[in-house]
Amino acid sequence: MSAQNTNIYAHAAFVVIAGLLSLQACSKPAAAAPTAGEASIGAEHITAASAVDAGRYLVKIGGCNDCHTPGFAMTNGASPVEAEWLTGDAVGFSGPWGVSYPSNLRLAFQNMDEEQFIEMSRAGQGRPPMPWPSLKAMSDKDLKAIYAYIKSLGPKGEPAPAALSPGVAPDRPHIPFVPQMPVSKS
């Protein structure tokens, strides 16, 4: 197996595990009141010093950077710096739906108001592997905090590649999300 394939499979495994952990985090009991610069999970929403701080926390624990920030998952979150977060990625995810690419949220949010973001999150009709059930489970206050945080970062980067329909071969790296049968050892 080539180093590139190993990295792609490692990225896929990291994304799946991060998604599962973020879903598990949603079921944790409420934590103590936050101190300056911290956020805590309340019964219905995250509390923090500001909506932007709450949004930053939700982006971190929700695994948004794992897909929407180039190189983040591959470095276990060591890079890039926050100023580069959420600029999309050209590494796609392929499956029966075709190929989806993590959008540049910083550009997408420039043409979307808070209400449109909440409506999109509640509809949750995008392509996998976006964890739409997690967004649907969030309170409006948490979604507003995510929106405030991403807007605070400002526009940066280029739009992600357009999604591909089923059967269209990608011309760039992608992570296959297709179950594989184990190789028999007979």
DRENPA-3360 file (N, C-alpha, C; in nm, 2 decimals, always signed):
BEGIN
1 = MSAQNTNI = +0.09/-0.12/+0.00/+0.00/+0.00/+0.00/+0.09/+0.12/+0.00 ~ +0.06/+0.22/-0.08/+0.14/+0.34/-0.09/+0.12/+0.43/+0.03 ~ +0.22/+0.52/+0.05/+0.21/+0.62/+0.16/+0.08/+0.70/+0.15 ~ +0.05/+0.74/+0.02/-0.07/+0.83/+0.00/-0.19/+0.75/+0.04 ~ -0.20/+0.62/+0.00/-0.32/+0.55/+0.04/-0.33/+0.53/+0.19 ~ -0.21/+0.51/+0.25/-0.21/+0.49/+0.40/-0.26/+0.62/+0.46 ~ -0.22/+0.74/+0.41/-0.26/+0.86/+0.47/-0.41/+0.88/+0.45 ~ -0.46/+0.85/+0.33/-0.60/+0.86/+0.30/-0.69/+0.77/+0.40;
9 = YAHAAFVV = -0.64/+0.65/+0.42/-0.72/+0.56/+0.50/-0.71/+0.60/+0.65 ~ -0.59/+0.66/+0.69/-0.58/+0.71/+0.82/-0.67/+0.83/+0.84 ~ -0.68/+0.91/+0.74/-0.77/+1.03/+0.75/-0.91/+0.98/+0.76 ~ -0.95/+0.88/+0.68/-1.09/+0.83/+0.69/-1.12/+0.77/+0.83 ~ -1.03/+0.70/+0.88/-1.05/+0.64/+1.01/-1.06/+0.75/+1.12 ~ -0.97/+0.85/+1.11/-0.98/+0.96/+1.20/-1.11/+1.03/+1.20 ~ -1.16/+1.06/+1.08/-1.29/+1.12/+1.06/-1.40/+1.04/+1.12 ~ -1.41/+0.91/+1.09/-1.51/+0.83/+1.15/-1.51/+0.83/+1.30;
17 = IAGLLSLQ = -1.39/+0.81/+1.36/-1.37/+0.81/+1.50/-1.41/+0.95/+1.56 ~ -1.36/+1.05/+1.50/-1.40/+1.19/+1.55/-1.55/+1.21/+1.55 ~ -1.61/+1.16/+1.44/-1.76/+1.18/+1.44/-1.83/+1.10/+1.55 ~ -1.78/+0.98/+1.57/-1.84/+0.90/+1.68/-1.82/+0.96/+1.81 ~ -1.70/+1.01/+1.84/-1.67/+1.08/+1.96/-1.75/+1.21/+1.98 ~ -1.77/+1.28/+1.87/-1.85/+1.40/+1.88/-2.00/+1.37/+1.91 ~ -2.05/+1.26/+1.86/-2.19/+1.22/+1.89/-2.19/+1.18/+2.04 ~ -2.09/+1.11/+2.08/-2.09/+1.06/+2.22/-2.08/+1.18/+2.32;
25 = ACSKPAAA = -2.01/+1.29/+2.28/-2.00/+1.41/+2.36/-2.14/+1.47/+2.38 ~ -2.23/+1.45/+2.29/-2.36/+1.51/+2.30/-2.44/+1.45/+2.41 ~ -2.41/+1.33/+2.45/-2.48/+1.26/+2.56/-2.42/+1.27/+2.70 ~ -2.32/+1.35/+2.71/-2.25/+1.37/+2.84/-2.34/+1.46/+2.93 ~ -2.33/+1.43/+3.06/-2.41/+1.52/+3.15/-2.35/+1.66/+3.16 ~ -2.43/+1.76/+3.20/-2.38/+1.90/+3.21/-2.26/+1.91/+3.29 ~ -2.17/+2.00/+3.25/-2.05/+2.02/+3.33/-2.06/+2.14/+3.42 ~ -1.96/+2.17/+3.50/-1.96/+2.28/+3.59/-1.96/+2.41/+3.50;
33 = APTAGEAS = -2.00/+2.52/+3.57/-2.00/+2.65/+3.50/-1.86/+2.68/+3.44 ~ -1.85/+2.74/+3.33/-1.72/+2.77/+3.27/-1.64/+2.88/+3.34 ~ -1.51/+2.87/+3.33/-1.43/+2.98/+3.38/-1.39/+3.06/+3.26 ~ -1.32/+3.17/+3.27/-1.29/+3.26/+3.16/-1.22/+3.18/+3.05 ~ -1.27/+3.19/+2.93/-1.20/+3.13/+2.81/-1.25/+2.98/+2.79 ~ -1.33/+2.93/+2.88/-1.38/+2.79/+2.87/-1.52/+2.79/+2.83 ~ -1.57/+2.67/+2.78/-1.71/+2.65/+2.75/-1.75/+2.53/+2.83 ~ -1.88/+2.52/+2.85/-1.93/+2.40/+2.92/-2.06/+2.35/+2.85;
41 = IGAEHITA = -2.09/+2.23/+2.86/-2.22/+2.17/+2.80/-2.33/+2.19/+2.90 ~ -2.43/+2.27/+2.86/-2.55/+2.29/+2.94/-2.65/+2.19/+2.90 ~ -2.77/+2.19/+2.96/-2.88/+2.10/+2.93/-2.92/+2.12/+2.79 ~ -2.92/+2.24/+2.74/-2.97/+2.27/+2.60/-2.87/+2.34/+2.51 ~ -2.76/+2.39/+2.57/-2.67/+2.46/+2.48/-2.54/+2.48/+2.55 ~ -2.44/+2.52/+2.48/-2.30/+2.55/+2.53/-2.30/+2.69/+2.59 ~ -2.24/+2.71/+2.70/-2.23/+2.84/+2.76/-2.08/+2.88/+2.75 ~ -2.05/+3.00/+2.72/-1.91/+3.05/+2.72/-1.92/+3.20/+2.74;
49 = ASAVDAGR = -1.80/+3.26/+2.74/-1.79/+3.41/+2.76/-1.86/+3.48/+2.65 ~ -1.86/+3.43/+2.53/-1.93/+3.49/+2.41/-1.98/+3.39/+2.32 ~ -2.07/+3.43/+2.23/-2.12/+3.34/+2.12/-2.00/+3.29/+2.04 ~ -1.90/+3.37/+2.01/-1.79/+3.33/+1.93/-1.71/+3.23/+2.00 ~ -1.68/+3.24/+2.13/-1.61/+3.14/+2.21/-1.69/+3.01/+2.21 ~ -1.82/+3.02/+2.23/-1.90/+2.90/+2.23/-1.89/+2.83/+2.09 ~ -1.90/+2.91/+1.99/-1.89/+2.85/+1.85/-1.75/+2.79/+1.83 ~ -1.65/+2.85/+1.87/-1.51/+2.79/+1.86/-1.51/+2.65/+1.92;
57 = YLVKIGGC = -1.56/+2.65/+2.05/-1.56/+2.52/+2.12/-1.64/+2.42/+2.04 ~ -1.76/+2.45/+1.99/-1.84/+2.35/+1.92/-1.77/+2.31/+1.79 ~ -1.71/+2.40/+1.72/-1.63/+2.36/+1.60/-1.52/+2.26/+1.64 ~ -1.45/+2.28/+1.75/-1.35/+2.19/+1.80/-1.40/+2.06/+1.83 ~ -1.50/+2.05/+1.92/-1.55/+1.92/+1.96/-1.64/+1.85/+1.86 ~ -1.70/+1.93/+1.77/-1.78/+1.87/+1.66/-1.70/+1.81/+1.55 ~ -1.57/+1.83/+1.55/-1.49/+1.77/+1.44/-1.50/+1.84/+1.31 ~ -1.55/+1.96/+1.31/-1.56/+2.04/+1.18/-1.43/+2.05/+1.11;
65 = NDCHTPGF = -1.32/+2.07/+1.18/-1.19/+2.09/+1.12/-1.14/+1.96/+1.05 ~ -1.19/+1.85/+1.10/-1.14/+1.72/+1.05/-1.16/+1.71/+0.90 ~ -1.26/+1.76/+0.85/-1.29/+1.76/+0.71/-1.27/+1.89/+0.64 ~ -1.32/+2.00/+0.71/-1.32/+2.13/+0.64/-1.19/+2.21/+0.65 ~ -1.09/+2.16/+0.72/-0.96/+2.23/+0.72/-0.85/+2.14/+0.67 ~ -0.79/+2.17/+0.56/-0.68/+2.09/+0.50/-0.57/+2.06/+0.59 ~ -0.53/+1.93/+0.60/-0.42/+1.89/+0.69/-0.45/+1.88/+0.84 ~ -0.57/+1.91/+0.88/-0.60/+1.91/+1.02/-0.60/+1.77/+1.08;
73 = AMTNGASP = -0.68/+1.68/+1.01/-0.69/+1.54/+1.06/-0.55/+1.47/+1.04 ~ -0.48/+1.49/+0.94/-0.36/+1.43/+0.91/-0.25/+1.46/+1.02 ~ -0.26/+1.58/+1.08/-0.16/+1.62/+1.18/-0.22/+1.60/+1.32 ~ -0.33/+1.54/+1.34/-0.40/+1.52/+1.47/-0.43/+1.65/+1.53 ~ -0.46/+1.75/+1.45/-0.50/+1.88/+1.50/-0.38/+1.97/+1.53 ~ -0.26/+1.93/+1.50/-0.14/+2.01/+1.53/-0.13/+2.13/+1.43 ~ -0.18/+2.12/+1.32/-0.18/+2.23/+1.22/-0.30/+2.22/+1.13 ~ -0.34/+2.31/+1.06/-0.28/+2.45/+1.06/-0.34/+2.53/+1.18;
81 = VEAEWLTG = -0.29/+2.65/+1.18/-0.33/+2.74/+1.29/-0.47/+2.79/+1.27 ~ -0.54/+2.84/+1.37/-0.68/+2.87/+1.37/-0.71/+2.97/+1.25 ~ -0.62/+3.05/+1.22/-0.65/+3.15/+1.11/-0.67/+3.08/+0.98 ~ -0.64/+2.95/+0.97/-0.65/+2.88/+0.84/-0.77/+2.78/+0.85 ~ -0.84/+2.77/+0.96/-0.95/+2.68/+0.98/-1.06/+2.70/+0.88 ~ -1.13/+2.59/+0.85/-1.26/+2.59/+0.78/-1.26/+2.65/+0.64 ~ -1.15/+2.63/+0.57/-1.13/+2.68/+0.43/-1.16/+2.57/+0.33 ~ -1.22/+2.46/+0.37/-1.26/+2.36/+0.27/-1.14/+2.27/+0.24;
89 = DAVGFSGP = -1.17/+2.17/+0.16/-1.06/+2.07/+0.12/-1.09/+2.01/-0.01 ~ -0.98/+1.98/-0.09/-1.00/+1.92/-0.22/-0.99/+1.77/-0.21 ~ -0.97/+1.71/-0.09/-0.98/+1.57/-0.07/-1.13/+1.53/-0.05 ~ -1.18/+1.45/-0.14/-1.32/+1.42/-0.14/-1.35/+1.29/-0.07 ~ -1.48/+1.27/-0.05/-1.54/+1.14/+0.01/-1.63/+1.08/-0.09 ~ -1.60/+0.96/-0.13/-1.67/+0.89/-0.24/-1.76/+0.78/-0.18 ~ -1.87/+0.75/-0.24/-1.96/+0.65/-0.20/-2.08/+0.64/-0.29 ~ -2.18/+0.57/-0.26/-2.30/+0.56/-0.35/-2.36/+0.69/-0.39;
97 = WGVSYPSN = -2.33/+0.80/-0.31/-2.39/+0.93/-0.34/-2.30/+1.00/-0.45 ~ -2.19/+0.95/-0.49/-2.09/+1.02/-0.58/-1.97/+1.06/-0.50 ~ -1.92/+1.18/-0.52/-1.81/+1.23/-0.44/-1.85/+1.37/-0.39 ~ -1.83/+1.38/-0.26/-1.86/+1.51/-0.19/-1.72/+1.57/-0.15 ~ -1.72/+1.70/-0.14/-1.60/+1.77/-0.10/-1.63/+1.86/+0.02 ~ -1.55/+1.87/+0.12/-1.58/+1.95/+0.23/-1.58/+2.10/+0.19 ~ -1.69/+2.17/+0.21/-1.70/+2.31/+0.16/-1.61/+2.40/+0.24 ~ -1.58/+2.51/+0.18/-1.51/+2.62/+0.24/-1.62/+2.70/+0.32;
105 = LRLAFQNM = -1.63/+2.67/+0.45/-1.74/+2.73/+0.53/-1.72/+2.88/+0.54 ~ -1.60/+2.93/+0.54/-1.58/+3.07/+0.55/-1.63/+3.15/+0.43 ~ -1.62/+3.09/+0.32/-1.68/+3.15/+0.20/-1.83/+3.13/+0.19 ~ -1.87/+3.01/+0.23/-2.02/+2.98/+0.22/-2.10/+3.07/+0.31 ~ -2.04/+3.09/+0.43/-2.12/+3.17/+0.53/-2.12/+3.32/+0.49 ~ -2.04/+3.37/+0.40/-2.05/+3.51/+0.36/-2.17/+3.54/+0.29 ~ -2.23/+3.44/+0.22/-2.36/+3.46/+0.14/-2.48/+3.39/+0.21 ~ -2.47/+3.37/+0.34/-2.57/+3.30/+0.42/-2.59/+3.38/+0.55;
113 = DEEQFIEM = -2.72/+3.41/+0.58/-2.74/+3.47/+0.71/-2.77/+3.37/+0.81 ~ -2.78/+3.41/+0.94/-2.79/+3.31/+1.05/-2.92/+3.23/+1.03 ~ -3.03/+3.29/+0.99/-3.15/+3.21/+0.98/-3.14/+3.10/+0.87 ~ -3.07/+3.14/+0.76/-3.05/+3.04/+0.65/-2.96/+2.92/+0.70 ~ -2.86/+2.95/+0.78/-2.78/+2.85/+0.83/-2.86/+2.75/+0.92 ~ -2.94/+2.81/+1.01/-3.02/+2.73/+1.10/-3.12/+2.64/+1.01 ~ -3.18/+2.70/+0.91/-3.27/+2.62/+0.82/-3.20/+2.51/+0.76 ~ -3.08/+2.54/+0.70/-3.00/+2.44/+0.64/-2.96/+2.33/+0.73;
121 = SRAGQGRP = -2.92/+2.36/+0.85/-2.88/+2.26/+0.96/-3.00/+2.18/+1.00 ~ -3.12/+2.23/+1.01/-3.24/+2.16/+1.04/-3.28/+2.07/+0.93 ~ -3.27/+2.11/+0.80/-3.30/+2.03/+0.69/-3.21/+1.91/+0.67 ~ -3.08/+1.94/+0.69/-2.98/+1.83/+0.69/-2.98/+1.74/+0.56 ~ -2.99/+1.80/+0.45/-3.01/+1.73/+0.33/-2.88/+1.72/+0.24 ~ -2.77/+1.75/+0.29/-2.64/+1.74/+0.22/-2.59/+1.60/+0.20 ~ -2.48/+1.59/+0.13/-2.42/+1.46/+0.11/-2.34/+1.41/+0.23 ~ -2.33/+1.28/+0.24/-2.23/+1.22/+0.34/-2.09/+1.27/+0.31;
129 = PMPWPSLK = -2.00/+1.26/+0.40/-2.02/+1.21/+0.54/-2.05/+1.32/+0.64 ~ -2.10/+1.43/+0.59/-2.14/+1.54/+0.68/-2.23/+1.49/+0.79 ~ -2.20/+1.51/+0.91/-2.29/+1.46/+1.02/-2.41/+1.54/+1.05 ~ -2.50/+1.54/+0.95/-2.63/+1.62/+0.96/-2.71/+1.58/+1.09 ~ -2.71/+1.46/+1.14/-2.79/+1.43/+1.26/-2.73/+1.51/+1.38 ~ -2.60/+1.54/+1.38/-2.54/+1.61/+1.49/-2.59/+1.76/+1.49 ~ -2.59/+1.82/+1.37/-2.64/+1.95/+1.35/-2.79/+1.96/+1.39 ~ -2.87/+1.87/+1.34/-3.01/+1.87/+1.37/-3.04/+1.86/+1.52;
137 = AMSDKDLK = -2.95/+1.79/+1.60/-2.97/+1.78/+1.74/-2.93/+1.90/+1.82 ~ -2.86/+1.99/+1.76/-2.81/+2.11/+1.83/-2.92/+2.21/+1.86 ~ -2.91/+2.28/+1.96/-3.01/+2.39/+1.99/-2.98/+2.51/+1.89 ~ -3.08/+2.59/+1.88/-3.07/+2.71/+1.79/-2.95/+2.80/+1.85 ~ -2.94/+2.80/+1.98/-2.84/+2.89/+2.04/-2.70/+2.83/+2.00 ~ -2.68/+2.70/+2.00/-2.55/+2.65/+1.96/-2.53/+2.67/+1.81 ~ -2.63/+2.65/+1.73/-2.61/+2.68/+1.59/-2.57/+2.82/+1.56 ~ -2.64/+2.91/+1.64/-2.61/+3.06/+1.62/-2.46/+3.08/+1.67;
145 = AIYAYIKS = -2.42/+3.01/+1.77/-2.28/+3.03/+1.81/-2.18/+2.98/+1.70 ~ -2.21/+2.87/+1.64/-2.12/+2.82/+1.53/-2.12/+2.92/+1.42 ~ -2.24/+2.97/+1.39/-2.25/+3.07/+1.28/-2.16/+3.20/+1.32 ~ -2.18/+3.25/+1.44/-2.10/+3.37/+1.48/-1.95/+3.34/+1.48 ~ -1.91/+3.22/+1.52/-1.77/+3.19/+1.51/-1.71/+3.19/+1.37 ~ -1.78/+3.12/+1.28/-1.73/+3.11/+1.15/-1.73/+3.25/+1.08 ~ -1.84/+3.32/+1.10/-1.84/+3.46/+1.04/-1.73/+3.54/+1.10 ~ -1.69/+3.52/+1.23/-1.58/+3.60/+1.29/-1.45/+3.58/+1.22;
153 = LGPKGEPA = -1.43/+3.46/+1.16/-1.31/+3.43/+1.09/-1.29/+3.51/+0.97 ~ -1.40/+3.55/+0.90/-1.39/+3.62/+0.78/-1.36/+3.53/+0.66 ~ -1.38/+3.58/+0.54/-1.37/+3.50/+0.42/-1.22/+3.47/+0.39 ~ -1.19/+3.35/+0.34/-1.05/+3.32/+0.31/-1.05/+3.19/+0.22 ~ -0.96/+3.18/+0.13/-0.94/+3.06/+0.05/-1.03/+3.06/-0.07 ~ -1.03/+2.94/-0.13/-1.10/+2.91/-0.26/-1.22/+2.82/-0.23 ~ -1.33/+2.83/-0.31/-1.44/+2.73/-0.30/-1.39/+2.59/-0.32 ~ -1.45/+2.50/-0.25/-1.42/+2.35/-0.27/-1.47/+2.31/-0.40;
161 = PAALSPGV = -1.41/+2.20/-0.45/-1.46/+2.15/-0.58/-1.61/+2.11/-0.57 ~ -1.67/+2.11/-0.69/-1.82/+2.07/-0.69/-1.83/+1.92/-0.67 ~ -1.94/+1.89/-0.60/-1.97/+1.75/-0.58/-1.99/+1.68/-0.72 ~ -1.95/+1.55/-0.72/-1.97/+1.47/-0.84/-2.08/+1.37/-0.82 ~ -2.15/+1.34/-0.93/-2.27/+1.25/-0.93/-2.21/+1.11/-0.93 ~ -2.30/+1.01/-0.88/-2.26/+0.87/-0.89/-2.21/+0.83/-1.02 ~ -2.10/+0.75/-1.03/-2.04/+0.71/-1.15/-1.94/+0.80/-1.22 ~ -1.93/+0.92/-1.17/-1.83/+1.02/-1.22/-1.70/+1.00/-1.14;
169 = APDRPHIP = -1.59/+0.97/-1.21/-1.47/+0.94/-1.15/-1.40/+1.08/-1.11 ~ -1.35/+1.08/-0.98/-1.29/+1.20/-0.94/-1.15/+1.22/-1.00 ~ -1.10/+1.34/-1.02/-0.97/+1.37/-1.07/-0.87/+1.41/-0.97 ~ -0.91/+1.39/-0.84/-0.82/+1.43/-0.73/-0.83/+1.33/-0.62 ~ -0.75/+1.33/-0.51/-0.76/+1.23/-0.41/-0.90/+1.23/-0.34 ~ -0.94/+1.11/-0.30/-1.07/+1.09/-0.24/-1.06/+0.97/-0.14 ~ -1.15/+0.98/-0.04/-1.15/+0.87/+0.06/-1.28/+0.79/+0.03 ~ -1.26/+0.66/-0.01/-1.38/+0.58/-0.03/-1.45/+0.54/+0.09;
177 = FVPQMPVS = -1.58/+0.56/+0.09/-1.67/+0.52/+0.21/-1.76/+0.41/+0.16 ~ -1.70/+0.30/+0.12/-1.77/+0.18/+0.07/-1.73/+0.06/+0.16 ~ -1.82/-0.01/+0.22/-1.79/-0.12/+0.30/-1.71/-0.23/+0.22 ~ -1.61/-0.28/+0.28/-1.53/-0.39/+0.21/-1.54/-0.52/+0.29 ~ -1.56/-0.63/+0.22/-1.56/-0.75/+0.29/-1.41/-0.79/+0.33 ~ -1.40/-0.85/+0.44/-1.26/-0.89/+0.48/-1.21/-1.00/+0.38 ~ -1.08/-1.00/+0.37/-1.02/-1.10/+0.28/-1.01/-1.23/+0.36 ~ -1.06/-1.34/+0.30/-1.06/-1.46/+0.37/-0.92/-1.52/+0.38;
185 = KS = -0.89/-1.58/+0.49/-0.75/-1.64/+0.51/-0.75/-1.79/+0.50 ~ -0.80/-1.83/+0.38/-0.81/-1.98/+0.37/-0.70/-2.04/+0.29;
% end
